[in-house]
Amino acid sequence: MVQDLDTVFSALADPTRRAILTMLLEDDMAVTDVADPFDMSLAAISKHLVVLTRAGLISQERRGRVKWCKLEPDALRDASIWMQSFGQFEAVNLDAFERFLEREDLSPAPDSPESQ
């Protein structure tokens, strides 16, 4: 599962790939239609699609001469379960934590000459 999570999160780390997944939420799309809104070559989009396919986030199939992409939402199940496990913890107030660390950093250590 860890390797699968690593692969999924690595695929999701790229904004182009996330945009592709969002597009595929609507319906299956031909590869050329997936590439259309992006300012990059079809070859570059194809590389993104390979990453998404290897992560199991999409599947690709030929229908006649056209290659189609389909979202595979079950691939996100393990990642979603893993992320939900963090929901049991209270959100950290990062500003308060930073102030705490600054106070601790400025306080002399108990055994230091400054504290005596």
PAROLUM-237737 format. One record per residue (C-alpha): residue in three letters; x, y, z. Coordinates in steps of 0.02 Angstrom, whole numbers, padded with zeros to 5 digits, always signed. Layout:
REM PAROLUM-237737
ALAXYZ;...
***
This chain:
REM PAROLUM-237737
MET+00000+00000+00000;VAL+00142+00122+00040;GLN+00216+00108-00135;ASP+00042+00131-00209;LEU+00017+00286-00102;ASP+00186+00354-00154;THR+00141+00327-00337;VAL-00030+00407-00318;PHE+00034+00558-00221;SER+00178+00579-00343;ALA+00054+00581-00487;LEU-00056+00706-00395;ALA+00091+00821-00358;ASP+00086+00895-00533;PRO-00044+01031-00569;THR-00064+00975-00750;ARG-00107+00799-00696;ARG-00230+00864-00566;ALA-00312+00970-00701;ILE-00326+00817-00814;LEU-00411+00719-00675;THR-00532+00862-00648;MET-00575+00862-00833;LEU-00605+00674-00829;LEU-00729+00694-00686;GLU-00854+00750-00817;ASP-00836+00606-00940;ASP-00714+00498-01036;MET-00610+00599-01158;ALA-00504+00567-01311;VAL-00319+00602-01283;THR-00324+00744-01409;ASP-00468+00824-01313;VAL-00372+00807-01151;ALA-00223+00895-01230;ASP-00325+01035-01309;PRO-00335+01159-01163;PHE-00150+01144-01120;ASP-00009+01245-01196;MET+00103+01094-01222;SER+00134+00961-01352;LEU+00032+00804-01370;ALA+00190+00707-01324;ALA+00203+00802-01159;ILE+00021+00768-01118;SER+00049+00585-01161;LYS+00189+00577-01032;HIS+00070+00647-00900;LEU-00059+00518-00951;VAL+00069+00378-00931;VAL+00104+00436-00752;LEU-00082+00442-00712;THR-00107+00269-00790;ARG+00038+00193-00692;ALA-00036+00264-00533;GLY-00201+00183-00578;LEU-00291+00351-00577;ILE-00346+00334-00758;SER-00362+00197-00886;GLN-00336+00213-01072;GLU-00416+00112-01211;ARG-00423+00117-01400;ARG-00592+00141-01480;GLY-00560+00127-01665;ARG-00418+00247-01705;VAL-00445+00354-01551;LYS-00366+00327-01381;TRP-00485+00370-01238;CYS-00449+00411-01056;LYS-00563+00364-00914;LEU-00552+00415-00731;GLU-00529+00270-00609;PRO-00595+00344-00446;ASP-00564+00186-00344;ALA-00377+00219-00359;LEU-00398+00364-00238;ARG-00482+00257-00105;ASP-00322+00208-00012;ALA-00255+00385-00020;SER-00420+00453+00045;ILE-00423+00327+00189;TRP-00243+00371+00233;MET-00281+00559+00233;GLN-00439+00537+00336;SER-00335+00459+00475;PHE-00263+00631+00505;GLY-00435+00704+00533;GLN-00434+00636+00711;PHE-00303+00763+00763;GLU-00344+00941+00809;ALA-00281+01069+00685;VAL-00118+01149+00738;ASN-00118+01337+00760;LEU+00044+01370+00666;ASP+00058+01552+00722;ALA+00047+01502+00906;PHE+00170+01360+00877;GLU+00292+01480+00793;ARG+00279+01602+00940;PHE+00311+01457+01060;LEU+00466+01404+00963;GLU+00531+01584+00961;ARG+00510+01597+01150;GLU+00597+01431+01176;ASP+00737+01480+01060;LEU+00765+01644+01153;SER+00762+01566+01326;PRO+00934+01520+01393;ALA+00964+01336+01427;PRO+00955+01292+01614;ASP+01140+01240+01621;SER+01204+01385+01519;PRO+01307+01528+01596;GLU+01172+01653+01547;SER+01045+01568+01662;GLN+01156+01584+01817;
***
